[in-house]
């Protein structure tokens, strides 16, 4: 990089490390781990909110489909994504929920296979081409490592900068970027780093080697909407706990205590032996401090309701009290969670489209290409609480109205739509008419 670009990168790093945006990312991770700073009695609200959201949207294996039937290209893509794709998606969903945006770096392993690596978001400063944050100019990664220098362990801040063609490696020393000379010993004279190395030669993707998944269009973490409410709840519980602790420290009022040396005992001994010597007109009274917990409990309940409302969670108390909700009531109960997940689902699909660009390029190098006009898509299967018998009935009633593929995709027992269709074809010897008859309770003839 030239001196001007290097100066700009330094300024970006300085601003990012001191930004509220990065502070909120770090807070998001701490609250998710139930270790918020400055709170003695944390309550795991964010753990529940984030896990509920991720498992609801990404708890089941996503369905990947092609616009072409029996696509061999789809099989190749699924193979590249590997069997850990669901696990990777859940990590991605958790990261973006906690920090507003998640980042994966593309690279090749030693066997030349395309891989992805989730990078902590607080290490990434993106430089965007556009205001809508869709296209990357640079990705700057800042992270600390421990190295032994002169037999002493020290923390070194590394900086990596990626553009569409090259990679640059620096060490941040008192706010100034210096070339990471040891890293560049790997290169030949006048050679620069690309994005990956094959047989000792540098190559580039032709695009910044990162894909991102936003939590929403504003890249806002879930914590931002409820942080003050959670803090207020935790501090309120702390105050109540201290009051209850003080409640144990009752006062002992002793009137006309008999000062008989032979009978005089300490207060501890009095309480242990449960006897005290007093004069004729004497007595002992235990005075307890009074505390009204009703107002405190009411305030706690209000805070919890607000956390559920603004955190767009499901109020489980409404699910376990009285009649179990179903139908419209159940949809209303899940409306906040659905709204939150709708935003993330759009971003996950955008992430998948970015990822497909790299996978397509990788497969083309291997001589594998999609068919003409073939498009791949991903469907996230939400872990929806439902009345299964009603859904199955709705599927039966939809025969002849919508496609069989859509009916199968919405059936509660189906996890892999394409595999289920193949199984149906095998069992019915491609006789769809017979299959339709089996679905219909009255075996009514329906055109397919």
Residue pairs with C-beta under 8 A, 6 or more apart in sequence:
1 9
1 161
1 168
6 177
9 138
9 140
9 159
9 161
9 177
10 175
10 176
10 177
12 125
12 127
12 140
13 125
13 140
13 142
13 159
13 172
13 177
14 175
16 22
16 125
16 140
16 142
17 142
21 100
22 122
24 99
24 100
24 221
24 223
24 224
25 98
25 99
25 100
25 121
25 122
25 221
26 122
27 36
27 37
27 223
27 227
28 46
28 97
28 98
28 99
28 100
28 221
28 222
28 223
29 98
29 99
29 122
30 36
30 37
31 42
31 45
31 46
31 98
31 223
31 227
31 230
32 46
32 47
32 50
32 94
32 98
33 47
34 42
34 43
34 44
34 46
34 47
35 42
36 42
36 230
36 231
36 234
39 231
39 234
39 235
39 238
40 238
41 234
41 237
41 238
41 241
42 234
43 230
43 233
43 234
43 237
45 226
45 230
45 233
45 307
45 311
46 98
46 222
46 223
46 226
46 230
48 313
49 222
49 226
49 307
49 311
49 313
50 94
50 97
50 98
50 222
51 94
52 313
52 314
52 337
53 93
53 97
53 222
53 337
53 340
53 341
53 344
54 90
54 93
54 94
54 97
55 90
55 383
56 337
56 341
56 382
56 383
56 384
57 93
57 341
57 344
57 345
57 348
57 380
57 382
57 383
58 86
58 89
58 90
58 93
58 348
58 380
59 90
59 382
59 383
60 86
60 381
60 382
60 383
60 415
61 86
61 381
61 415
61 416
62 85
62 86
62 89
62 378
62 379
62 380
62 381
63 378
63 379
63 381
63 409
63 416
63 417
63 418
64 74
64 77
64 78
64 376
64 377
64 378
64 379
65 74
65 376
65 377
65 379
65 417
65 418
66 73
66 74
66 374
66 375
66 376
66 377
67 373
67 374
67 375
67 376
67 377
68 74
68 370
68 371
68 374
71 370
71 371
71 374
71 376
73 363
73 368
73 369
73 370
73 371
73 374
73 376
74 376
76 363
76 368
77 356
77 359
77 363
77 376
78 85
80 114
80 359
80 362
80 363
81 359
88 116
88 118
89 348
91 118
92 102
92 104
92 118
92 213
92 348
92 351
93 102
93 213
93 344
93 348
95 102
95 118
95 120
95 121
96 102
96 121
96 213
96 214
96 215
96 344
96 347
97 215
97 221
97 222
97 344
98 221
98 222
98 223
99 121
99 122
99 215
99 221
100 121
100 214
100 215
100 216
100 218
100 219
100 220
100 221
101 121
101 212
101 213
101 214
101 215
101 219
102 118
102 121
102 212
102 213
103 118
103 119
103 121
103 124
103 139
103 210
103 211
103 212
104 116
104 117
104 118
104 119
104 210
104 211
104 212
104 213
104 355
105 116
105 117
105 119
105 209
105 210
106 114
106 115
106 116
106 195
106 205
106 209
106 210
106 211
106 358
107 114
107 115
107 116
107 117
107 195
107 196
107 209
108 114
108 115
108 196
108 198
109 115
112 198
114 358
114 359
114 362
116 211
116 355
119 141
119 210
120 143
123 141
123 142
123 143
124 139
124 140
124 141
124 210
125 139
125 140
125 141
125 142
126 133
126 136
126 138
126 139
126 140
126 210
126 212
127 136
127 137
127 138
127 139
127 140
128 134
128 135
128 136
128 137
129 135
129 136
129 137
133 214
133 219
136 208
136 210
137 163
137 208
138 161
138 162
138 163
138 208
139 161
139 162
139 208
139 209
139 210
140 159
140 160
140 161
140 162
141 158
141 159
141 160
141 161
141 162
142 157
142 158
142 159
142 172
143 157
143 158
144 155
144 156
144 157
144 158
145 155
145 156
145 158
146 153
146 154
146 155
146 156
147 153
147 154
147 156
148 154
156 171
157 171
157 172
157 173
158 169
158 170
158 171
158 172
158 180
159 169
159 170
159 171
159 172
159 177
160 167
160 168
160 169
160 170
161 167
161 168
161 169
161 170
162 168
162 195
162 208
162 209
162 210
163 208
164 204
164 205
164 206
164 207
164 208
165 194
165 204
165 206
166 192
166 193
166 194
166 195
166 204
167 193
167 194
167 195
168 193
169 179
169 180
169 183
169 184
169 193
170 177
170 178
170 179
170 180
171 177
171 178
171 179
171 180
172 178
187 193
187 202
191 202
192 202
193 202
194 202
194 203
194 204
195 203
195 204
195 205
195 209
196 202
196 203
196 204
196 205
196 209
197 203
205 358
205 361
206 361
207 357
207 358
209 358
211 351
211 354
211 355
211 358
212 351
212 354
213 347
213 348
213 350
213 351
214 347
214 350
215 221
215 222
215 343
215 344
215 347
216 343
216 344
216 347
217 343
222 311
222 340
225 310
225 311
226 306
226 307
226 310
226 311
229 303
229 306
229 307
229 310
230 307
232 303
233 300
233 303
233 304
233 307
236 296
236 299
236 300
236 303
237 300
239 296
240 293
240 296
243 291
244 291
246 289
247 288
247 289
247 291
249 289
250 286
250 287
250 288
250 289
251 286
251 287
251 288
252 267
252 270
252 284
252 285
252 286
252 287
253 284
253 285
253 286
253 287
254 276
254 278
254 282
254 283
254 284
255 278
255 281
255 282
255 283
255 284
255 285
256 278
256 279
256 280
256 281
256 282
256 283
257 276
257 277
257 278
257 279
257 282
258 264
258 277
258 278
258 279
258 282
260 277
263 277
264 277
265 273
265 276
270 276
276 284
278 284
305 315
307 313
308 314
308 315
309 336
312 336
312 337
312 339
312 340
313 336
313 337
314 333
314 334
314 336
314 337
315 333
318 325
318 333
319 325
319 333
325 332
325 333
326 387
327 387
330 385
330 386
331 338
334 384
334 385
341 382
345 380
348 378
348 380
349 377
349 378
352 378
356 376
360 370
363 369
370 376
379 409
379 417
381 415
386 412
388 412
391 410
391 411
391 412
392 411
392 412
394 410
395 407
395 410
395 411
395 439
396 439
396 440
396 441
398 406
398 407
399 407
399 436
399 439
399 440
399 446
400 436
400 446
400 447
400 448
404 421
404 432
404 435
404 436
404 448
405 417
405 421
407 439
408 414
408 417
408 420
408 421
408 424
409 417
411 420
414 420
424 435
428 434
428 435
432 448
433 448
436 446
436 448
437 443
437 444
437 445
437 446
440 446
